[in-house]
Amino acid sequence: MDITILGIESSCDDTSAAVLRNNVLLSNVIASQAVHVKYGGVIPELASRAHQQNIVPVVDTALREAGVAASEIDAIAFTRGPGLVGSLLVGVSFAKGLSIARNIPLVEVNHLQGHILSHFIDLPDRRLPHPDFPFLALLVSGGHTQIVRVDSPLEMEIIGTTIDDAAGEAFDKCAKVMGLPYPGGPVIDRLAKEGDPEAFRFARPRIEGLDYSFSGLKTSFLYTLRDRVAENPDFIEQRKADLCASLQHTVVTILLDKLVKASKQTGIRDIAIAGGVSANSGLRDGIVAEGRKRGWRTFLPEFKFTTDNAAMIAMAGCHRYRAGQFSSLDVAPEARLGEL
């Protein structure tokens, strides 16, 4: 029997709606918010107001592009968390309203699970590569950097996580002190292609186990800028590409070192990456190269599934629907959700 899911994502600054039939994506509409660029980061109040403006037209467009009527939807999957409470509240409230109006079941989704399960989305014209269970997922999304053991769509265990900054935060903070626009990660990635990754050496953490740390790298980067700018006020402008290349090389090395360790400890060789930072070309190239060397099967998400999007929420919701895991109307958004 076909299952048609409407997905709604509003955890941060992108309003998104998608329609999924079984594993096949019929539509995925995203409204981004440019208002935050001039502030160098997401302003929660502005984000929630923009979601209120965007949610109705985005959902309407997603249904029309999919050629699906509201009466054909089997369930509404929505992001419960983690994320900005005001932003989440818009998506959760809309999902509840549509559920009441159309008598459609609700399915809550953990945003991070959605990123991981985006690897199981298929497109109308082709089936994408899917990892086999169990697999390891390197989740690098916003304020999260985690290694997750995925035993099934509903069974996930975090076996490594950051103890301070996440990889994406390290990119954004270092970009800001160089005067680069927000978000800094994509800009660093672009400039890194023009620089020498061995030009500068930045501190790498010595954390036991599979956990990450990026605060030391960030501090090392800032001290390098301080000392060099004191000698030459034009240092950043003159060496911007080399700084970006060396920073990106260090972050990718830190990420992959722990991932290699996790694969050795678990014996798992299906390795996937997910989340916003999985769009980084250095990380994508690095994991492919590491996979060739170690006999991994590596899985890279399509670029359109790396950022926050409702397609991944619909995919995760589809699995929960099949398992009969429905939500009640008293469900509330959660800024922090503990376990996957």
N, C-alpha and C positions, 0 to 999 in steps of 0.2 A: 504494500500500500504506500502510495506517495505521501510524503510529509512536507508541508509547506510552512516555513518559519519566517516570520518578520523579525528582524533583528534591529535593536536600537542601541546606539552607543553615544554616551554624552559624558564621559568621565573627566575630560579636561577641556580642551578648546576646539575640538572638532565635533560637529553635530553630524551623525551618520545614521542612515537607515539602509537596510539590505533585505532582499528576499532570496531565500534559499529553498530549493526543492530537492529533498534528499541531500546529496552532497553537491549539487550543481547550483552555482550562483547565477541567479537571474538578473539581479541588479545590485548596485552598491553605490549609494550617493553620499557624498561627503561635502559639508559646508565648512570651510576653514575660517578662522577669525584673524584677520590681519591687524586688528586693533592693538594687539599685544606687542607688536614689533618695536614700536617706539619706546616701550617701557623696559625692554630687555628681558622680558619674562611674562608669564601668564598672570593676569590680574583676575582673581577669582570672581569678584563682583561683575566685572565686564563680561567674563566668560559665561556666567549663568544668564545674564540678560540677553546675550547673543543666542544662547541655546533656545530661550523662549521665543525669539523671533524666527529661528530657523526650523524648529522641530516639525511644525505642521507642513510647510512646503517640502521639506526634505523627505518625510514619510510619504507624502502624496506623490512626489516624483518617483520614489523608489517603487511604489506599487504600480504606477503607470508604466514605467520603463520595463517592469517585469511582466506586464500584461496580466496582473493578478488582482482580483477584487478582494475587498476586505472579508467577504463571506467565504473565501477560499483558504483563509489563513487558519492553520491548525493550532498555532501557538505564537505568543509574542515573547521573544527572548530579549532581555534588557540587562544592561550592566548595572549590577548592584554596588560594585566597588572593586578594587580601591580607586580612589580618585578625589576630586574636589566635591565636597558635599553639595554645594549649591548647584553645580553642573549635573551631578548625578540625580539630584532631586527633580530636575526638569524631565529627564528621560524616564525615571521611575514613575513620576506622576502621569506623564503622557501614556505610558504603557498601561497603567491602572485604568485610566479613563477609557482607553480604547477597549480594554478587556471587559469593563462593565457595559459599555455601549453595545458591543458586538458579541458578548458572552464567549470570549476567547480565552483559553487558559494562559496563565503567566508562567514564565520560566526565568529564574534569576541566573545570572552568569557572573563568575569571577573574571574580571577583565584580563588577568594574567593567564588564566586557562584559555581564554579566547585567543590570545597571541599564539600559544603553543598549538592549539588545535586548528589554526589557520592552515597548517600543512595538509589538512584533509579536505580542503575545498577543491572542487573541480570546476572547470569553466565549460560553457555550453559546447565549445568546439574542441575541447581536449581534456584528457584526464591528466592531472598534474602528478608528479612523483610523490608518493606517500611513504613515510618511514614505517617500519614494522615495530610492533611492541615486543619487548620494552625498548625504548630509545632514550637518549639523553638530549635535553633541550637546554641550550644556553640562552637564557631569557635576558635580554638587555633592552629594557623599556623604561624611559623616564627615570624615576627614582629607584628602579629595581635592577639589580644585576644578580642573577641566580643561575645555578645549575640544577635542573629538575630531572629526576628520574620519572619517566612516564610509562607506567605499566598497562594502562588502558585509558580511554577518554575520560574516565571518572576516577582514576587512581593515579595520583601524582604525589611525589615526595620531593621537597626541597632538600638537596644534599649539600649545597654550598650557596652562600649568599654574601653580600657585602656587609661589612661591619661599620661602614661609615658612608662615604659618598658612593654613588653609582657611576658607571662608566660614562653615561650620558651627561651626568652632572659635571664630571671632570672636564668633558669637552666644552660644555656651555660656560663654565666658570673661567676656564683658561682662555676661551675665545673672547669673553667680555673684557679681560684685562689687556688683551691685544687690540681692543677697539673694533672687533669684528661684530657684525650684526647678529641678532637673535633669530632663530636658534643657531647656536654656534657649530654644532656637529657637522651639518652638511657643508658649511663654509670651510671648516678645517679639512674635511675630506677632499674638497675641490683643490684647495691650496696645497695639500700634501702631495698631490700628484706632480707638482712642479718643484718639490724640494728634495733634500737629501735626508733620508731617515736616520742616518748615522751621524748627522751634524752635531747633535747634542745628546748627552746622556742624562736621563732623569732617574730619580730614585724609584726602585721597584720594591714592593712590600715583601716582608718575610713573615707571612701568616701561615701557621700550620693548618693542615687539613685542606678542605676544599673552599674555604671562605675567601672572599676578596677584600681588598682595601685600596682606595684610590686617594685618600687624603694626603698621604705622603708624596705621591706623584704630583698632586696639585701644588703642595707647598714647595717642592723642589723646582717646579716650573716657575712659580712666582719669584723665588729667590734668584733664579737664573736671570729673569727679566730685570729684577731690581739691580743686580750687580752690573749687568751689561749696559743697562740704560744709564747708570751713573757714569760709566766710561764714555758712552756714545749715545746721546739723546735720540738719534735716528736708528738705533739698533733694531727695534721691532719692525719698523717699516722695511729696513734693508734685509732682514733675515726672516721675514714672516713665513715664507714658504718652507724654509728649513725647520723653523720652530714647529709648524703644523705637522710636517712629515715625521719629525722625531717624536712629537707628542703622540701622534696616531700609532706609530710603530710600537711605542712603549705600552700603550693601552691594549693594543691587539695582542702583544706578547704576554701581558699579564692575564688576559682573558683565556688565551689558548693554553698556557701552561697548566692552569687548573683544570681545564677541560680534558687535556691529555691525561692528567692524573686521575680524573674521575672515570675516564674510559678504562684505564688500567685496573682501577679498584673494582669496578663493576663487571668488567668483561663485555660491556656493551659497545658495539661498533656502528650502530645507526645513530648518527649525530645530527641534530638540527639546531638552527639558530632562529630566534624570533624576537620581535619588538623593534622599536624605532631604530636602534643602533645597528640592527641587522642589515640596514641599507648601506652601511659604511663599506666602501669598496675594499679598504685594507683588511677588514674583518672577513669579508666574503672571500677575498683571494687567499687570506691566511688559512681559513678553515678548509678550503678546497685543497690547498697544498699540503696541509697537515694530514688530511684524509688520504691523499695519494700515498704519502709516506707510511701511514700506519694501517692501511687497509680498511679505512672507514667507508661507509656509505654516508655521504653528506647531503643535507637537504637545506637549501636556501629558499626562503619565501619569495614569492613574486614581490616586486617593489611596492605594488599597490596594497599589499597586505602587511607591510612592515609598520606603517603608521596606524594610529587608532582608526578603526573602521568597524562597521556593523556586520560585515560579512563574517568576520571571525566570531562575533557574538552569536550570530545565527547558527554557525557551525557548532559551537559549544552547546547552544540551546537545543539543537537537534538531538544530540546525544542524551541530554538530560530528559528531553521529551520521551525518547524511546525507553528510558529507564523509569518513567513515571514520576520524575522529580519535579513537581509543580510548586509554585509559590502561592501564598495566600495574599489577600488584598491588604493585609496589615504589614507587609514587608517594607522595611525602611532602608534607604541607602546607607552604606558604610564607607567612611573615608579610608579605613584600614580593615582589610580582611585577612585573618590569620593564615589558615592552612589552605593549600590548593585543593 
